[in-house]
Amino acid sequence: TRDAEAGPYSHHQICDGTAGPQVYLTLYDLSSCCNSLCGHWLGLGIYHSGILVQDLEYTFDNTSAGSKTGVVSHEPYFVDPARQKTLPLRCRLPLGRTHLSAQAAHDLLTELTPHWP
């Protein structure tokens, strides 16, 4: 890796070349019952979303974080058997690759968390 040369987060390492970790948007059904009703009557769904970078998912205002609010990282919901029943994965959409290493992406998101309390 090499240091980024410019920008407000230049202290974060970027990957050599262009093949950094794949980034995904994860969408979860908040309630199959509610989604069925909304989908049928209103043409809408109710979803929870996250951003997945390697083995960590980033979501806003994670209820399992206790009193902590804002952007938090956790094990992806779709690998947790308890969450699979209550918050089923609807889809995982590839967004492309980040030029940051997985650790640098995590560090950057952690650094930005106070800006989204």
DSSP file (Angstrom, degrees, kcal/mol; ACC not computed):
  #  RESIDUE AA STRUCTURE BP1 BP2  ACC     N-H-->O    O-->H-N    N-H-->O    O-->H-N    TCO  KAPPA ALPHA  PHI   PSI    X-CA   Y-CA   Z-CA
    1    1 A T              0   0    0      0, 0.0     2,-0.3     0, 0.0    14,-0.2   0.000 360.0 360.0 360.0 163.5    0.0    0.0    0.0
    2    2 A R  E     -A   14   0A   0     12,-2.0    12,-2.8    10,-0.0     2,-0.2  -0.960 360.0 -96.1-138.2 157.8    1.0    3.6   -0.3
    3    3 A D  E     -A   13   0A   0     -2,-0.3    10,-0.2    10,-0.2     8,-0.1  -0.493  42.2-109.8 -72.8 140.6   -0.2    6.8    1.4
    4    4 A A        -     0   0    0      8,-1.5    -1,-0.1     6,-0.5     3,-0.1  -0.447  25.2-144.5 -64.4 144.8   -2.8    8.9   -0.4
    5    5 A E        +     0   0    0     -2,-0.1     2,-0.3     1,-0.1    -1,-0.1   0.728  67.9  15.8 -91.2 -21.8   -1.2   12.0   -1.7
    6    6 A A  S    S+     0   0    0      3,-0.1     3,-0.2     4,-0.0    -1,-0.1  -0.937  80.7  64.4-147.1 166.7   -4.0   14.6   -1.3
    7    7 A G  S >  S-     0   0    0     -2,-0.3     3,-1.3     1,-0.2     4,-0.1  -0.194  86.6 -68.8 103.7 165.3   -7.3   15.2    0.3
    8    8 A P  T 3  S+     0   0    0      0, 0.0     3,-0.2     0, 0.0    -1,-0.2   0.681 131.8  44.0 -67.7 -17.9   -8.6   15.6    3.8
    9    9 A Y  T >  S+     0   0    0     -3,-0.2     3,-2.0     1,-0.1    -5,-0.2  -0.162  70.5 134.4-117.4  38.8   -8.0   11.9    4.6
   10   10 A S  T <   +     0   0    0     -3,-1.3    -6,-0.5     1,-0.3    -1,-0.1   0.633  59.9  72.0 -67.4 -13.4   -4.6   11.6    3.1
   11   11 A H  T 3  S+     0   0    0     -3,-0.2     2,-0.3    -8,-0.1    -1,-0.3   0.561  79.4  96.1 -79.1  -5.9   -3.2    9.7    6.1
   12   12 A H  S <  S-     0   0    0     -3,-2.0    -8,-1.5     1,-0.1     2,-0.3  -0.631  80.4-117.8 -84.7 143.2   -5.2    6.6    5.1
   13   13 A Q  E     -A    3   0A   0     -2,-0.3    88,-1.0   -10,-0.2     2,-0.3  -0.567  23.7-154.3 -79.7 137.9   -3.5    4.0    3.1
   14   14 A I  E     -AB   2 100A   0    -12,-2.8   -12,-2.0    -2,-0.3    86,-0.3  -0.844  25.6-103.5-108.7 154.0   -4.7    3.2   -0.4
   15   15 A C        -     0   0    0     84,-4.5     2,-0.2    -2,-0.3     5,-0.1  -0.404  36.7-105.5 -72.3 147.3   -4.2   -0.2   -2.1
   16   16 A D  S    S-     0   0    0      3,-0.1     3,-0.5    -2,-0.1    -1,-0.1  -0.537  91.3  -3.0 -67.2 138.5   -1.6   -0.5   -4.8
   17   17 A G  S    S-     0   0    0     -2,-0.2     3,-0.1     1,-0.2    -2,-0.0  -0.401 106.8 -67.6  74.4-154.8   -3.3   -0.7   -8.2
   18   18 A T  S    S+     0   0    0      1,-0.1     2,-1.2    -2,-0.1    -1,-0.2   0.348  99.4 101.3-117.9   4.3   -7.0   -0.7   -8.4
   19   19 A A        +     0   0    0     -3,-0.5    -1,-0.1    80,-0.1    -3,-0.1  -0.502  44.8 146.1 -98.2  68.5   -8.0   -4.0   -6.9
   20   20 A G        -     0   0    0     -2,-1.2    81,-0.1    78,-0.3    79,-0.1  -0.214  60.0 -54.8 -84.6-174.9   -9.2   -3.1   -3.4
   21   21 A P        -     0   0    0      0, 0.0    77,-2.3     0, 0.0    -1,-0.2  -0.290  59.4-107.6 -63.8 146.0  -11.9   -4.8   -1.5
   22   22 A Q  E     -C   97   0B   0     75,-0.2    32,-0.8    -3,-0.1     2,-0.4  -0.502  31.3-147.8 -69.6 140.8  -15.4   -5.1   -3.1
   23   23 A V  E     -CD  96  53B   0     73,-3.1    72,-3.3    -2,-0.2    73,-0.8  -0.943  15.8-170.1-114.6 134.9  -18.0   -2.8   -1.5
   24   24 A Y  E     -CD  94  52B   0     28,-2.2    28,-2.7    -2,-0.4     2,-0.6  -0.921  23.2-137.4-124.7 149.4  -21.7   -3.9   -1.4
   25   25 A L  E     -CD  93  51B   0     68,-2.8    68,-3.0    -2,-0.3     2,-0.5  -0.937  27.3-156.9 -95.7 123.0  -25.0   -2.3   -0.5
   26   26 A T  E     -CD  92  50B   0     24,-2.7    24,-1.9    -2,-0.6     2,-0.4  -0.883   6.2-164.8-104.6 134.7  -27.0   -4.7    1.6
   27   27 A L  E     -CD  91  49B   0     64,-2.7    63,-3.4    -2,-0.5    64,-1.6  -0.977   5.0-171.3-121.4 129.6  -30.8   -4.4    1.8
   28   28 A Y  E     -CD  89  48B   0     20,-2.9    20,-2.2    -2,-0.4     2,-0.5  -0.927  27.7-117.9-120.0 141.8  -32.8   -6.2    4.4
   29   29 A D  E     - D   0  47B   0     59,-2.4     3,-0.2    -2,-0.4    18,-0.2  -0.676  20.1-158.4 -73.8 123.9  -36.6   -6.5    4.7
   30   30 A L  S    S-     0   0    0     16,-2.1     2,-0.3    -2,-0.5    -1,-0.2   0.872  78.9  -1.9 -73.1 -36.3  -37.6   -4.8    7.9
   31   31 A S     >  -     0   0    0     15,-0.5     4,-3.3     1,-0.1    -1,-0.3  -0.842  56.1-155.3-157.3 115.9  -40.9   -6.8    8.1
   32   32 A S  H  > S+     0   0    0     -2,-0.3     4,-2.1    -3,-0.2     5,-0.2   0.882 100.6  50.7 -61.1 -36.0  -42.2   -9.3    5.7
   33   33 A C  H  > S+     0   0    0      2,-0.2     4,-2.1     1,-0.2    -1,-0.2   0.956 114.5  41.8 -64.4 -50.4  -45.7   -8.6    6.8
   34   34 A C  H  > S+     0   0    0      1,-0.2     4,-3.3     2,-0.2     5,-0.3   0.902 114.0  52.4 -66.1 -40.6  -45.4   -4.8    6.5
   35   35 A N  H  X S+     0   0    0     -4,-3.3     4,-3.3     1,-0.2     5,-0.2   0.893 108.3  51.6 -62.9 -38.4  -43.5   -5.1    3.2
   36   36 A S  H  X S+     0   0    0     -4,-2.1     4,-2.3    -5,-0.3     5,-0.2   0.935 113.9  43.6 -62.8 -45.2  -46.3   -7.3    1.8
   37   37 A L  H  X>S+     0   0    0     -4,-2.1     4,-2.9     2,-0.2     5,-0.5   0.944 118.2  43.7 -64.9 -47.7  -48.9   -4.8    2.8
   38   38 A C  I  X>S+     0   0    0     -4,-3.3     4,-2.3     1,-0.2     6,-1.5   0.929 115.1  49.4 -63.5 -44.4  -46.9   -1.8    1.5
   39   39 A G  I  <5S+     0   0    0     -4,-3.3     4,-0.2     4,-0.3    -1,-0.2   0.888 116.6  42.1 -62.1 -38.9  -45.9   -3.6   -1.6
   40   40 A H  I  <5S+     0   0    0     -4,-2.3    -2,-0.2    -5,-0.2    -1,-0.2   0.949 127.9  25.7 -74.5 -49.5  -49.5   -4.6   -2.4
   41   41 A W  I  <5S+     0   0    0     -4,-2.9    -3,-0.2    -5,-0.2    -2,-0.2   0.847 138.0  20.0 -87.6 -36.0  -51.3   -1.4   -1.5
   42   42 A L  I  <<S-     0   0    0     -4,-2.3    -3,-0.2    -5,-0.5    -4,-0.1   0.564  92.1-121.7-113.2 -11.7  -48.7    1.3   -2.0
   43   43 A G  S   <S+     0   0    0     -5,-1.5    -4,-0.3     1,-0.3     2,-0.3   0.761  75.9 114.8  73.2  23.5  -46.1   -0.2   -4.2
   44   44 A L        -     0   0    0     -6,-1.5     2,-0.3    -9,-0.1    -1,-0.3  -0.796  49.5-155.2-122.5 163.5  -43.5    0.4   -1.5
   45   45 A G        -     0   0    0     -2,-0.3     2,-0.5    -7,-0.2   -10,-0.1  -0.904  15.5-132.1-130.0 163.6  -41.3   -1.6    0.7
   46   46 A I        +     0   0    0     -2,-0.3   -16,-2.1   -15,-0.2   -15,-0.5  -0.978  36.9 171.0-119.8 120.8  -39.6   -0.9    4.0
   47   47 A Y  E     -D   29   0B   0     -2,-0.5     2,-0.4   -18,-0.2   -18,-0.2  -0.874  31.8-142.2-132.1 157.9  -35.9   -1.8    4.2
   48   48 A H  E     -D   28   0B   0    -20,-2.2   -20,-2.9    -2,-0.3     2,-0.3  -0.933  27.9-159.6-111.9 142.0  -32.8   -1.5    6.3
   49   49 A S  E     +D   27   0B   0     -2,-0.4    11,-0.4   -22,-0.2     2,-0.3  -0.881  13.7 175.1-126.0 158.1  -29.5   -0.9    4.4
   50   50 A G  E     -D   26   0B   0    -24,-1.9   -24,-2.7    -2,-0.3     2,-0.5  -0.950  28.8-122.0-148.6 166.6  -25.9   -1.3    5.2
   51   51 A I  E     -DE  25  58B   0      7,-2.3     7,-3.0    -2,-0.3     2,-0.5  -0.979  26.6-155.6-115.6 126.2  -22.5   -1.0    3.5
   52   52 A L  E     +DE  24  57B   0    -28,-2.7   -28,-2.2    -2,-0.5     2,-0.5  -0.897  16.7 174.9-109.0 124.4  -20.4   -4.2    3.4
   53   53 A V  E >   -DE  23  56B   0      3,-2.6     3,-1.8    -2,-0.5     2,-0.2  -0.954  67.5 -55.3-127.7 110.2  -16.6   -4.1    3.1
   54   54 A Q  T 3  S-     0   0    0    -32,-0.8   -30,-0.0    -2,-0.5     0, 0.0  -0.411 122.9 -12.0  53.7-117.1  -15.1   -7.5    3.5
   55   55 A D  T 3  S+     0   0    0     -2,-0.2     2,-0.4    -3,-0.1    -1,-0.3   0.329 121.6  80.0 -97.4   7.8  -16.3   -9.0    6.8
   56   56 A L  E <   -E   53   0B   0     -3,-1.8    -3,-2.6    19,-0.1     2,-0.4  -0.937  58.4-158.1-120.2 139.3  -17.7   -5.8    8.3
   57   57 A E  E     -EF  52  74B   0     17,-2.8    17,-1.9    -2,-0.4     2,-0.5  -0.920   9.0-151.4-111.8 140.3  -21.1   -4.2    7.7
   58   58 A Y  E     +EF  51  73B   0     -7,-3.0    -7,-2.3    -2,-0.4     2,-0.3  -0.948  22.6 166.5-114.4 126.0  -21.6   -0.5    8.4
   59   59 A T  E     - F   0  72B   0     13,-2.3    13,-2.7    -2,-0.5     2,-0.5  -0.879  35.8-109.3-133.2 165.5  -25.1    0.7    9.3
   60   60 A F  E    S- F   0  71B   0    -11,-0.4    11,-0.3    -2,-0.3   -11,-0.1  -0.861  92.7  -5.3 -99.7 128.4  -26.6    3.9   10.8
   61   61 A D  S    S-     0   0    0      9,-3.9     2,-0.4    -2,-0.5    -1,-0.2   0.950  77.1-158.5  58.6  58.6  -28.0    3.8   14.3
   62   62 A N    >   -     0   0    0      8,-0.5     3,-1.7    -3,-0.3    -1,-0.2  -0.540  10.5-147.1 -68.2 122.6  -27.6    0.1   15.0
   63   63 A T  G >  S+     0   0    0     -2,-0.4     3,-1.1     1,-0.3    -1,-0.2   0.772  96.6  62.3 -65.8 -25.2  -30.0   -0.9   17.8
   64   64 A S  G 3  S+     0   0    0      1,-0.2    -1,-0.3     3,-0.0     3,-0.1   0.539  85.5  78.0 -76.9  -3.6  -27.5   -3.5   19.1
   65   65 A A  G X  S-     0   0    0     -3,-1.7     3,-1.6     1,-0.3     2,-0.3   0.385  90.2-146.2 -85.1   5.3  -25.1   -0.7   19.8
   66   66 A G  T <  S-     0   0    0     -3,-1.1    -1,-0.3     1,-0.3     0, 0.0  -0.500  72.3  -7.0  69.9-126.8  -26.9    0.2   23.0
   67   67 A S  T 3  S+     0   0    0     -2,-0.3     2,-0.3    -3,-0.1    -1,-0.3   0.567 110.9 105.3 -82.2  -7.5  -26.8    4.0   23.6
   68   68 A K    <   -     0   0    0     -3,-1.6     2,-0.3    -6,-0.1    -3,-0.2  -0.554  49.6-177.9 -75.1 133.5  -24.4    4.5   20.7
   69   69 A T        +     0   0    0     -2,-0.3     2,-0.3    -8,-0.1    47,-0.1  -0.801  37.4  48.7-123.8 170.5  -25.9    6.1   17.6
   70   70 A G  S    S-     0   0    0     -2,-0.3    -9,-3.9    47,-0.1    -8,-0.5  -0.716 102.5  -6.9 103.0-154.4  -24.6    7.0   14.3
   71   71 A V  E    S+F   60   0B   0     45,-0.4     2,-0.3    42,-0.4   -11,-0.2  -0.680  71.2 172.7 -82.8 124.9  -22.5    4.9   11.9
   72   72 A V  E     -F   59   0B   0    -13,-2.7   -13,-2.3    -2,-0.5     2,-0.3  -0.929  24.0-135.1-131.2 155.8  -21.5    1.6   13.6
   73   73 A S  E     +F   58   0B   0     -2,-0.3     2,-0.3   -15,-0.2   -15,-0.2  -0.845  33.5 148.0-110.7 149.9  -19.7   -1.5   12.3
   74   74 A H  E     -F   57   0B   0    -17,-1.9   -17,-2.8    -2,-0.3     3,-0.1  -0.965  54.1 -63.9-164.0 170.8  -20.8   -5.1   13.1
   75   75 A E  S    S-     0   0    0     -2,-0.3   -19,-0.1   -19,-0.2     5,-0.1  -0.434  73.3 -89.0 -60.4 139.8  -20.9   -8.6   11.7
   76   76 A P    >   -     0   0    0      0, 0.0     3,-1.6     0, 0.0     4,-0.4  -0.272  31.2-131.3 -55.6 137.4  -23.1   -8.7    8.6
   77   77 A Y  G >  S+     0   0    0      1,-0.3     3,-1.4     2,-0.2     6,-0.2   0.834 102.1  66.6 -59.1 -33.3  -26.7   -9.4    9.6
   78   78 A F  G 3  S+     0   0    0      1,-0.3    -1,-0.3     5,-0.1    11,-0.1   0.618  99.0  51.3 -71.1  -9.4  -27.1  -12.1    7.0
   79   79 A V  G <  S+     0   0    0     -3,-1.6    -1,-0.3     1,-0.0    -2,-0.2   0.519  90.0  89.7 -98.5  -6.6  -24.6  -14.3    8.7
   80   80 A D    <>  -     0   0    0     -3,-1.4     4,-2.1    -4,-0.4     3,-0.4  -0.815  68.3-152.2 -92.2 112.9  -26.3  -14.1   12.1
   81   81 A P  H  > S+     0   0    0      0, 0.0     4,-0.9     0, 0.0    -1,-0.2   0.846  95.3  52.1 -55.4 -37.0  -28.9  -16.9   12.4
   82   82 A A  H  > S+     0   0    0      1,-0.2     4,-1.1     2,-0.2     3,-0.4   0.901 112.0  45.6 -66.3 -39.7  -31.1  -14.9   14.7
   83   83 A R  H  > S+     0   0    0     -3,-0.4     4,-3.4     1,-0.2    -1,-0.2   0.804 100.2  68.9 -73.1 -29.4  -31.2  -11.9   12.4
   84   84 A Q  H  < S+     0   0    0     -4,-2.1    -1,-0.2     1,-0.2    -2,-0.2   0.838 104.1  43.9 -59.5 -32.3  -31.9  -14.1    9.3
   85   85 A K  H  < S+     0   0    0     -4,-0.9    -1,-0.2    -3,-0.4    -2,-0.2   0.884 124.6  31.2 -80.0 -39.7  -35.3  -14.8   10.6
   86   86 A T  H  < S+     0   0    0     -4,-1.1    -2,-0.2     1,-0.2    -3,-0.1   0.710 133.3  27.6 -93.2 -21.5  -36.3  -11.2   11.7
   87   87 A L  S  < S-     0   0    0     -4,-3.4    -1,-0.2    -5,-0.1    -2,-0.1  -0.561  81.2-166.9-139.5  69.6  -34.3   -9.2    9.2
   88   88 A P        -     0   0    0      0, 0.0   -59,-2.4     0, 0.0     2,-0.4  -0.292  28.5-108.0 -67.1 143.3  -33.9  -11.3    6.0
   89   89 A L  E     -C   28   0B   0    -61,-0.2   -61,-0.3     1,-0.2     3,-0.1  -0.541  31.2-175.3 -69.1 124.9  -31.5  -10.3    3.3
   90   90 A R  E     -     0   0B   0    -63,-3.4     2,-0.3     1,-0.4   -62,-0.2   0.891  62.9 -31.9 -86.9 -48.8  -33.3   -8.9    0.3
   91   91 A C  E     -C   27   0B   0    -64,-1.6   -64,-2.7     2,-0.0     2,-0.5  -0.983  43.3-136.3-165.6 162.4  -30.3   -8.4   -1.9
   92   92 A R  E     -C   26   0B   0     -2,-0.3   -66,-0.2   -66,-0.2    -3,-0.0  -0.971  24.8-162.9-128.1 113.3  -26.6   -7.5   -1.9
   93   93 A L  E     -C   25   0B   0    -68,-3.0   -68,-2.8    -2,-0.5     2,-0.3  -0.855  17.5-127.8-104.5 124.8  -25.7   -5.0   -4.7
   94   94 A P  E     -C   24   0B   0      0, 0.0   -70,-0.2     0, 0.0     3,-0.1  -0.525  22.7-178.0 -70.8 131.6  -22.0   -4.5   -5.8
   95   95 A L  E     -     0   0B   0    -72,-3.3     2,-0.3     1,-0.5   -71,-0.2   0.507  48.8 -99.4-103.4  -9.7  -21.0   -0.9   -5.7
   96   96 A G  E     -C   23   0B   0    -73,-0.8   -73,-3.1     2,-0.0    -1,-0.5  -0.759  50.6 -52.0 119.1-169.6  -17.5   -1.4   -7.0
   97   97 A R  E     -C   22   0B   0     -2,-0.3     2,-0.3   -75,-0.2   -75,-0.2  -0.832  42.9-132.1-109.3 145.6  -14.1   -1.6   -5.3
   98   98 A T        -     0   0    0    -77,-2.3   -78,-0.3    -2,-0.4     4,-0.1  -0.673   8.3-141.3 -89.1 149.9  -12.6    0.8   -2.9
   99   99 A H  S    S+     0   0    0     -2,-0.3   -84,-4.5   -79,-0.1     2,-0.2   0.562  81.5  87.6 -84.0  -8.8   -9.0    2.0   -3.4
  100  100 A L  B    S-B   14   0A   0    -86,-0.3   -86,-0.2   -79,-0.1    -2,-0.2  -0.577  87.5-111.0 -84.4 151.7   -8.6    1.8    0.4
  101  101 A S     >  -     0   0    0    -88,-1.0     4,-2.7    -2,-0.2     5,-0.2  -0.370  36.7-104.6 -68.2 163.3   -7.5   -1.3    2.2
  102  102 A A  H  > S+     0   0    0      1,-0.2     4,-2.2     2,-0.2     5,-0.1   0.905 123.7  48.1 -58.6 -41.7  -10.2   -2.9    4.3
  103  103 A Q  H  > S+     0   0    0      2,-0.2     4,-2.7     1,-0.2    -1,-0.2   0.911 111.7  48.7 -66.4 -42.1   -8.5   -1.6    7.5
  104  104 A A  H  > S+     0   0    0      2,-0.2     4,-2.5     1,-0.2    -2,-0.2   0.882 110.5  51.5 -66.4 -37.0   -8.1    1.9    6.1
  105  105 A A  H  X S+     0   0    0     -4,-2.7     4,-2.6     2,-0.2    -1,-0.2   0.923 111.6  47.6 -63.1 -43.3  -11.8    1.9    5.0
  106  106 A H  H  X S+     0   0    0     -4,-2.2     4,-2.6    -5,-0.2    -2,-0.2   0.930 112.1  49.3 -62.3 -45.8  -12.7    0.9    8.6
  107  107 A D  H  X S+     0   0    0     -4,-2.7     4,-2.3     1,-0.2    -2,-0.2   0.907 112.0  48.9 -60.2 -42.5  -10.5    3.6   10.0
  108  108 A L  H  X S+     0   0    0     -4,-2.5     4,-2.0     2,-0.2    -2,-0.2   0.930 112.2  47.0 -64.7 -46.0  -12.0    6.2    7.8
  109  109 A L  H  X S+     0   0    0     -4,-2.6     4,-1.2     1,-0.2    -2,-0.2   0.887 112.4  50.5 -64.4 -37.6  -15.6    5.3    8.6
  110  110 A T  H  < S+     0   0    0     -4,-2.6     3,-0.3     1,-0.2    -1,-0.2   0.903 110.4  50.3 -63.9 -40.6  -14.7    5.2   12.3
  111  111 A E  H  < S+     0   0    0     -4,-2.3    -2,-0.2     1,-0.2    -1,-0.2   0.846 112.6  46.6 -65.4 -34.6  -13.2    8.7   11.9
  112  112 A L  H >< S+     0   0    0     -4,-2.0     3,-2.0     1,-0.2     4,-0.3   0.654  87.4  91.3 -82.8 -16.2  -16.3   10.0   10.1
  113  113 A T  G >< S+     0   0    0     -4,-1.2     3,-2.2    -3,-0.3   -42,-0.4   0.847  77.8  59.8 -51.2 -43.7  -18.8    8.5   12.6
  114  114 A P  G 3  S+     0   0    0      0, 0.0    -1,-0.3     0, 0.0    -2,-0.1   0.736  96.1  64.2 -60.6 -18.7  -18.9   11.6   14.9
  115  115 A H  G <  S+     0   0    0     -3,-2.0    -2,-0.2     1,-0.3    -3,-0.1   0.594 105.7  44.8 -80.0  -9.8  -20.1   13.6   11.9
  116  116 A W    <         0   0    0     -3,-2.2   -45,-0.4    -4,-0.3    -1,-0.3  -0.574 360.0 360.0-129.0  67.8  -23.3   11.5   11.8
  117  117 A P              0   0    0      0, 0.0    -1,-0.1     0, 0.0   -48,-0.1   0.504 360.0 360.0 -72.0 360.0  -24.4   11.3   15.4
